[in-house]
Structures are given as structure tokens and as C-alpha cells.
Amino acid sequence: MSVSWTERKRLTTYTFIKATGLFIAILCFISCSSTEKKTVAQITELDYATQLQITESTITVQEAWPGASPKQYNIPNKTPERIICTSTSHLYCLELLGLENKLVGFPNVKYISSSKIREQVEKGEVSDVGKDGNLNLELIIGLQPDLVIGFDAIGNSDDLQRISAAGIPVILNADFMETSALGKAEWIKFFGVLVGESTLADSIFGQIEQDYQALQALTKNVANRPTILSGNVYGDTWFLPGGQNNMAKFFEDAGGSYTWSEDSTTSWLELSFESVFEKAREADLWIGMGSFSSLEEIATQDARYIDFTAYQKGKAFNYNNRQIPDGGNDFFESGYMRPDLVLADLIHIIHPELLPDHELYYFRKLP
């Protein structure tokens, strides 16, 4: 039985995939019960992630931050039961694997959007371990974690070094360094290896990959590719995805024409308002613009925005459909691991005729 994108969202998203993964895992167990047990290396092949390598006994993070040297970690001999994570994208991986109960600490818990994990916070099962750049080492030691999964965007995390010096294993996650959507999502295999659920992680990713490719195929031969503007102004600078940024790739896979698609930047461009206006004034769609929640709010922030065609036609869409009152945004939590749902949203926005019954999940049209 096929499951439509709308029906799949009406189910609990991760439950649908986890059920698929468990079914495959059970079949694998039955078929392999009389043969030699698979090694980690055999069940964690990586097809998209460029910053990760996994062998039977080690995990190598190629570039934990821009310019970093490779870091190699031994895979724990004992499955960790108490875990501290430091990025919201880590949380959804645990949830997909059905192991969110292993989480005992997280910084800035008010930004967690997962209802399950927020409930654990309210019950006192997950502690707030401070803020990024100012973690509470004493509290972390008291929680007695078996593992801290960290991230370091600039290579200067004194907090993580102090945690490691205290004898607590720290392993860096670099999913944010991947330039492709499926590359980011494939880091669920990193978590699968660490928590002893490699087979399940592999099957979950396989389903995500299959769904993404099926959606991608819908737009392969579209003749009309609406032009797209993205980003917004902070201070005096317009920040927008570079032409090789994974968001630009999303626009392409969804059948759009990103205005800066020929740019070679994999991160973010920093341009003047005038240069963006000159090139993208008549773009058909404006997709992704920081924290704005309405056209009125956009105009209030900077009246010059009104002169863009996409603004005038009400074709502005932002990724805050699943944002909680405290500011946490599920797009930055589960969105890394669910590129299939992100792509479905973008196809519906750019080519609604291809997915007419789809209900936007991460994105919303600004009123």
C-alpha cells in the first residue's frame, strides 16, 4: 500500500519510518540468523556523506569544522545508555531510532521542538546543561553521561575540551558540513553505530533516500522552472545560500531556478541589498527569509522589500510552519534528517500541480 505525503505526515513522521526500519531489521535478523554476523563496516556503507567514514572499530570525521584535520574515534565497546547532545539535529536522530530516552542533557532546552523530548525535560529526565559556549561542566559531570555528542563550528570549543579532560568521551558530529541534503541525512548511520542500531539506521536512511529520489523524479523533465530568491538582510548585508549550498540544490531538485545557481559557493553569500535587488527583483518566488512571519513584518523591517515581484504577488514562503513559541524551529531539528519532506514542501510551492494534495510541513506561505 502506498502512503501519500499528506497521509504520511498525519501519521507520526518518525514512527512511519521506524516501523519500516524495524520490519527490515527483523527480516535481516531472520535471514542472517544462521550465518556469520554482519560487521559494522558491512551495514554502514556511505553513499552521500563526504565527512564521515566508518570501519568495524572506528568512526572518522573528516572535517569537523572548516579546515579541521580528520578526527578518529573508537566505536564504544559498550552501548552508551546516558547521552548528552549539543545540537538539535542530533535529537531527531535519537528519536528516529526510538532511543530518545537515552538523552540526559542538552543546552538551551527551551529551543527543543520535539514534543516527546520536551515532555522528558518537563519530567526532569533531561537537564539543561547551559548555553552553547558556556556549558555547565559540574552539572554535566554529575549527570554521568557515557557519551557527549558535540559539534564545533569554528574549532574553538573550550567547553568540549574540558568535558573530555574530565574523562567523559566526546565525539564530534559534522552533519552541518555536508553540502548535499542526503549527505546530511546519512549521518543517522553515525548515530546508529554509536548506539548499536546500525541495521535500523541503515534501513531508515534507505527509505528516506527512496522517497527523496521518487520526488526528485517528478521534476526531472519540467520545462517551466520558476525563478527563486532566498535569504534576507541582517544589518547592511543580505545573507543567502551560495549556488552550491544544499538549499540551492533543494531548489533545483524541486524544479526551480535559483537566481545564484551558477555561483560556486557551498556556504552562504554576503551581498549588498542593491546587488540582490538588481539580480532578483523579478524572481517568481521568495523562499526562506529568516524569522519573518508575515508580509507586513517584512515591510516594517525594510520598506525596500516591497519592490520585489515575489513580495507584491504574495509569493513568499518561510520555513517556520513548525516553530514553537520559545523560538525552537523543527526545520532545524528534524529537517536535516528529512530531506524528503523538505523537498515535498518545495515541489508543492514551486510546482503545486505535481503534488496538489500535499500539505506544507516545514514551510508556510506568509499572510
Salt bridges, closest charged atoms under 4 A:
GLU81 OE1 - LYS102 NZ 2.92
GLU100 OE2 - LYS116 NZ 3.41
GLU119 OE2 - LYS123 NZ 3.31
ASP159 OD1 - ARG162 NH2 2.37
GLU186 OE2 - LYS189 NZ 2.92
ASP202 OD1 - LYS189 NZ 3.39
ASP211 OD2 - ARG8 NH1 2.27
ASP253 OD1 - LYS249 NZ 3.46
GLU274 OE2 - ARG304 NH1 3.41
ASP302 OD2 - ARG304 NH2 2.88
ASP326 OD2 - ARG118 NH2 3.49
ASP330 OD2 - ARG322 NE 2.79
ASP340 OD2 - ARG338 NH2 2.65
ASP345 OD1 - HIS358 NE2 2.63
GLU353 OE2 - HIS351 ND1 3.07
GLU359 OE2 - ARG10 NH2 2.90
